[in-house]
Amino acid sequence: MTRKLAHAVLAAALAVLPAGCTAYKNKFESSTYDYGSRKPNDPKMLGARMYGSKTADPRQHDNRWVEYSSLLSNEVSRVNGVAGAIVMLTDKNAYAGIMLDWTGVGTIKNGGDRRIDQDMGGFGEGVYNFDTGSPYWNGSQAATPYNSYFTVNDHHELSEELKQTIAGRIRGLAPRVEEVHISANMDFVNELNEYAKEAWAGRSLAPWIDAFNTLVKHQFAGGKTMPTPLRELKARKAARGAQ
């Protein structure tokens, strides 16, 4: 090979490398592994916004009934970046409580892992609670402050791309929902888990619809009334029945 031809081959090879890297980068940023690039024409964000408040109706969260959806929960749990999800369906809306696992980048808008609620210090020490040294967890909650999948207190801190992706999955299977609301708040996730437990046990959620509406209004509509945990409401009901 002549020196001139060798230089030409090398120049061609160097020209291909940036193009290949750029193509890979563009493919990654357009995928559901990346929720942070927020580039123009990202296919995840094309079209109308599919999550959050879509109407000015002050009674949007006054749901008449609520049910746990295993179909929607499983579908959202398959989204990259989501470790697990509980989705409740009502006559108007879908509500998703999610936990994160970092399999997708940019799932939190600002601050990354500094925004999460969990202390993972006990993982390397072989304990559950790093503060107390306890190795035990009773398993009653879906998300905990220690060595758990990740939660984020303020749902506004979740990536718009992640919420759009989740809302698209939900609307694809439940096209009649008016609004899709998504949160990774620890308390919200754990409360949805309590409602799901009722459904798994074959018990009606009808007695708890007012409590559920208070929960979602507090989480998504600035409701001033603090929601009473479902466990406490059930205990009160049981106590009244025993009298």
N, C-alpha and C positions, 0 to 999 in steps of 0.2 A: 504494500500500500504506500503510495507517495505521501510526502508530508502534507501536500495540499489537500489530498483526499482525506487523510486522517483528521485534519483540522475541520473539514466540512462535516464529517461524521460526528465529531465531538460537538460541533456547534448545533447540529440537528438534535443530538441527544439532550443537550442542555436546554434547548427550546421546548422539548417535549415535557421535561420535568415540571416546570411551573404550570403548564397547561393541565397536566395530570393532577397536580396538587390542588389547583383551583377547582377542577371538576369535582374532586373528592370533597373539598371544603363546601362547595355549593350543594352537593348532594347531602352532606351531613347537616348543613344548616336548614335544609328543606325537610329533613326527616323529623320523626317524633323523638329523636334522641337529643334534639337541641331546641330549647324553649327560650334561649337568651339572646340570639343574634338580632332578632327583630328587623330583618332586612326587608326592603321594599319587595313586594310581589312574593313573599313567602307564602307557599300554598296553604299553610296552616291558618293564615289570617285573611285569605281572600274571601270576599263576600261579607254579608252583614254579621255583626256581632251576635253570637248565639247564646251568650250567658248573661246572667245578671238581670237587673230590672229592665223591662221592655215596655212597660206601661206606666201611666201616672195614677193608676188605680190605688187609692189608699187601703183598699180591702184585698189587695192581691194575695196576701198571706192568710186570709181568712178561709182556710181550706175546709171543705165539708167532710172529706174522708182522707185517710192516709193508709198506704200499704207498703210493705217491704218488697222490693223487686230484686229477686235473685238474678234475673237476666241482666238487668242494668248494672247491678253491683259487680257481676263477673266481667261484664264488658269493660267497665271503667277500670277494674283491677288489672286488665291486660294492657292498659296504656303505659308506655315507657315513662318511668319516673314515679309511677304510682305503685306503692307496695300493697295497698289494699283499699277497698272502697265499700261504703254502705250507701245505697241509693234508695231513698224513699220516694214514692210516687203518690201524688194527690190528684184531685179532680182538676187542678189548675197547673201545678208545677212539679218539677223534679228537684230533689234536694240531695246533694252528694257530699258525704263526709269522707275525706281522703287522708291517707298517710303516704309519705314520700319515702323513697329509698335511694335517691341519687343515681338511678340508672339513666336518667335524662339530665342534661346540664341546663342551668338557667331556670329551674322550676320555681325559684324564688327571685323576685325582681331585684332586690337590693340586699347586700350584706351576706349572701350565701349562707353557709352553715352557722354564721353568727346569729342568724334569725331564728334558728330552730329552738324548740322548747326542751330538748333532751340533754341530759348529762350522761355521756357515754364513758365516763372515767372508770366505772366498775368493770367494764368489759375486759380490760387487761389484767385486772386484779382477781378475776374469777368470781365476782360478786354481782348481785343485782343492784343494790342501793349503795352507791359509792360513799354517801354521807354517813350511813349507819354501819356499813359493812355487812348488811344482811344479804344472804344468798337467795332469799325467798321472794316470790311474787305469786299472789293468789290467782292470777289469770282472769280476774273478773273484769278487767278493762281492756279495750282494744289498744289504747295508747297510754303510756305512762311517762313520767318525767325521766326515767332511767332506762338506758339500754333497750330502747323501743324503736320501732320505726318512727320517722320524723313527723312532727306537727309544727304548724306555724300559727301563732296566735291570731294575727289579723289576716283575714282572707283577701284583703286588698294587696297584700304582699306577694300573692301567688302570681306567677307569670300569666299575662294575658294569653299567650300562645298555648300554655298548658290548659287554661280554662276553656279556651276556644276548642281545643282538641277534645276535651272531655265532653263539652256540651254537644259537639258534633256527633260523638258516639251515642250519646243519650238520645238526641233528636232523631238519629237514624233508626232507632228501635222504638221510639215513642214520639212520633212526629206531631202528635196533638198537644203536647205540653206547651203552655204559654210561656213559661220562664224556667230557666235552669239555674239553680244557685249552688255554688261550690265553695266549700271551706275545708281547711286543714286544721282548724282550731281544735285543740285537744279535748276540751269539754264538750264541744259539739259532736265530735266523732264518737266519744264515749256515750253520749246520750242517744245518738242514733243507734249505737250498738245495743242499748237497752231496749229500744223499740223493736229492733230486729230480733232480739231474743224472745220477745213476746210473740212475734210472728212465727218464729221457728218452733215455738212450743204449741202452735195452733190456737193461740188466744187472739181474740179480736182486739184491734187497736181503737175501735170506736169509742170506748170510755175515755180515751186519752187524747182526743183530737184537740180539745181546748189547750191542753198542756203543750201539745206539739206545736200548735200555732203560736203560742207564747215563745217557745224555743226558737222558731225560725224568724219571728219578728225581731227578737233580741239580737239574733246573729246577723240578719241581713237588712233589716229595716230600721235600725236604731231604736228598737222597742225599749222603753224604760223599765218595764216589768221584768224582774229577774225570773228566769224559768226555774221551777221547782224540779229537782231530779226525779225521774220516773220511779226510781227505787223508793224514794220517800213517799211519793203519792200512793204507791202500791202498799207500803207499810201502813199508811193511814187508813186505807180502805180495808185492809185486813183487820186492823184494830177495831174499826167500827163494826165489822162483821162478827167479831168475837164477843162483842158486848151483849 
